[in-house]
C-alpha cells in the first residue's frame, strides 16, 4: 500500500533532480503516491515536471518531507523561521547506487541525502540535513555536521571535520585531517591542505582563504 503524500521543500532544479533520481523502481520515493512541492517562487497550483506546487514554504505544517534546497544558510534559516518544522518526519534518502561500505559504522542524520555514485567508507558521522551530491567521496573517520552541502565529485579524505553549514563546490579536494569551519565555502576545484576558518572562502590550488 502506498503512503499518502510527501512534501518537498523547494521546487527548483535541484529538487527536481532529487525527485527523479529517487523515484525509480528501487528508489525510496517510489512508495509515495502523492509527491508535491512547496516553493515561494512557484505559483500555487502550478505543476513543475509533473509535481504540483501546493503553496509557499510557510504553508507546510506537518507530515513527511524532504529538502530540495542546497544552500546551507537557507536550510538553517527556514528551521529558525518555522520551528514547527522540527515536528515533521524528514526522510533520509540514500540512492541505491551509492556505496555505503560499512553501514554499521556510519551514522546518517535526519533528512540527509546521499546521491548516486557517492562512496562513504567507514567510521563516518553525518549530521541533520547534509546533502552529498553525485559521485562525491567521504573517507574514513570523517565528521560532517548539520546543514552541510557537498557538490558533485568532491573528494573528502580521512579524518576530516566539516562544521555546520559549510558548502563544498564541485570537484573540491580536502586532504586528510583538515577542519573546515562553520558556513565556510570551498570553491569548485579547490585543494584544501590546511584548516579553513569559519565564514571564509577557500579557493585555489592550494587553497587560500578570504573572509566571506
DAWO-V406949 format. One record per run of one state. SS is the DSSP state (hx for helix, st for strand, lp for the rest). FROM is the first residue (numbers start at 1). LEN is the number of residues. Records with the same first field share a line. If there is no record, write none. Layout:
# DAWO-V406949
SS: FROM-LEN ; FROM-LEN
This chain:
# DAWO-V406949
lp: 1-2 ; 4-2 ; 10-3 ; 23-5 ; 33-2 ; 39-8 ; 49-2 ; 56-1 ; 60-4 ; 68-4 ; 82-1 ; 88-1 ; 91-2 ; 95-4 ; 101-2 ; 109-4 ; 115-4 ; 121-3 ; 127-4 ; 133-4 ; 139-4 ; 145-4 ; 151-4 ; 157-4 ; 163-4 ; 169-4 ; 175-4 ; 181-4 ; 187-4 ; 193-3 ; 197-3 ; 204-1 ; 206-2 ; 212-1
st: 3-1 ; 6-4 ; 32-1 ; 35-4 ; 47-2 ; 51-5 ; 64-4 ; 89-2 ; 93-2 ; 99-2 ; 106-3 ; 113-2 ; 119-2 ; 124-3 ; 131-2 ; 137-2 ; 143-2 ; 149-2 ; 155-2 ; 161-2 ; 167-2 ; 173-2 ; 179-2 ; 185-2 ; 191-2 ; 196-1 ; 200-4 ; 205-1 ; 208-4
hx: 13-10 ; 28-4 ; 57-3 ; 72-10 ; 83-5 ; 103-3
